[in-house]
Amino acid sequence: MNPNPLFEAARKSGGTMFLGVCLPLDGSQIPPGKPPSPGTPGPSGEDPDRAIPGPGFASVAWFGRVYHFTPLQRPIVSVLFHAWENGTPCVDQVTLLDHAGAESKKLRDLFAKHPAWGKMICSGHEHGGRLGTFCLVRPAKVV
């Protein structure tokens, strides 16, 4: 059995995670082996229909893929995530770097070789925004 990447990351970092359990209120039981209802994350937290940030944005389950972020990347992902949720997805690079307190002048330097770069975090200019902005992009569904 593969461990949940969020739990594994917390264990490795010496962090603490709290686990909530949801049970039916009518006293019924979920039959063993019954798949979760649509929109419910699976055991790995990787739901292809949802975006779920972890505490402090240390990781984000992004439509079927879990990405992990460094302490310097987390404030950037947080700002981008909230802008995406608010329907104003494109955020200026300078704003993002200032928010993170980064000395770098380019966002791509902070995300060099990161698997989310170009998949989850993209140039806003390529997605309807202005030049010099970045945004989160939901992956295209393969039919």
C-alpha positions in Angstrom: 0.0 0.0 0.0 1.4 3.4 -1.0 1.3 6.0 1.8 -0.6 9.2 1.3 2.0 11.8 0.1 0.6 14.5 2.4 1.0 12.2 5.4 4.4 11.1 4.3 5.6 14.7 3.9 4.3 15.6 7.4 6.0 12.5 8.8 9.4 13.3 7.1 9.3 16.9 8.3 8.4 16.0 11.9 5.1 17.8 11.5 1.7 17.0 12.8 -1.5 16.2 10.8 -5.0 15.9 12.1 -7.3 13.4 10.6 -11.0 13.9 10.4 -13.4 11.0 9.9 -16.8 11.4 8.3 -19.5 8.9 9.1 -23.1 8.9 7.9 -25.4 10.6 10.5 -28.2 8.0 10.0 -26.1 5.3 11.6 -25.7 3.3 8.4 -22.3 2.0 7.3 -20.5 2.4 4.0 -20.2 -1.1 2.6 -16.5 -2.3 2.3 -15.1 -1.8 -1.1 -17.7 0.7 -2.2 -16.0 3.5 -4.1 -16.2 7.1 -2.7 -18.9 9.3 -4.1 -17.9 11.6 -7.0 -15.8 14.6 -6.0 -14.5 12.8 -2.9 -10.7 12.6 -2.8 -9.4 9.0 -3.0 -7.0 7.5 -0.4 -4.1 9.4 -2.0 -5.9 12.8 -1.9 -5.5 12.9 -5.7 -9.0 13.8 -7.1 -9.0 14.6 -10.8 -12.0 17.0 -10.3 -10.7 19.1 -7.4 -8.0 21.5 -6.2 -7.3 21.0 -2.5 -4.6 23.0 -0.8 -2.8 21.5 2.2 -2.1 23.5 5.4 0.1 26.4 4.7 0.3 25.4 1.0 3.1 23.0 1.7 1.4 20.8 -0.8 -1.6 21.1 -3.2 -3.6 18.3 -4.7 -4.2 19.8 -8.1 -6.7 17.9 -10.2 -5.2 14.5 -9.8 -1.6 15.4 -9.0 -0.1 16.4 -5.7 2.6 19.1 -5.8 4.9 19.9 -2.8 6.3 23.4 -2.3 9.3 24.9 -0.5 8.8 27.5 2.2 9.8 30.2 -0.3 7.3 28.9 -2.9 4.3 28.5 -0.5 3.3 32.2 -0.3 3.4 32.5 -4.1 1.2 29.4 -4.5 -1.1 30.8 -1.8 -1.6 34.1 -3.6 -2.1 32.4 -7.0 -4.5 29.9 -5.5 -6.7 32.6 -3.8 -6.6 34.7 -7.0 -7.7 31.6 -9.0 -10.5 30.9 -6.5 -11.7 34.6 -6.7 -11.9 34.5 -10.5 -9.0 36.9 -10.9 -6.3 34.4 -11.7 -3.5 36.5 -13.2 -1.1 38.1 -10.7 1.9 40.3 -11.4 5.3 38.7 -11.0 6.6 41.6 -8.9 3.6 41.2 -6.5 4.3 37.5 -6.1 8.0 37.9 -5.5 7.4 40.7 -3.0 4.8 38.7 -1.2 7.3 35.8 -0.8 10.1 38.2 0.3 12.2 36.6 -2.5 15.4 38.3 -3.7 15.1 36.7 -7.1 13.8 38.9 -9.9 12.2 36.1 -11.8 9.5 33.7 -10.6 10.9 30.9 -12.9 14.1 30.9 -10.9 12.2 30.0 -7.7 10.4 27.2 -9.5 13.3 25.9 -11.6 12.8 22.2 -12.5 9.6 22.1 -10.3 7.0 19.7 -11.7 4.2 22.3 -11.2 6.0 24.9 -13.4 4.3 25.0 -16.8 1.6 22.6 -15.7 -0.1 24.2 -12.7 1.8 27.5 -12.6 1.8 29.2 -16.0 2.4 32.5 -17.7 -0.7 34.6 -17.4 0.1 36.0 -20.9 -0.5 32.6 -22.4 -3.9 32.4 -20.7 -5.6 35.7 -21.3 -3.6 37.9 -18.9 -1.0 40.6 -19.3 2.6 40.1 -20.0 4.5 39.7 -16.7 1.7 37.9 -14.9 1.3 34.3 -13.7 -1.7 32.2 -12.9 -2.8 28.7 -12.0 -4.1 26.6 -14.8 -6.4 23.6 -14.5 -5.2 20.8 -16.7 -7.2 20.0 -19.8 -9.4 16.9 -19.4 -8.5 14.1 -21.7 -11.6 12.5 -23.1 
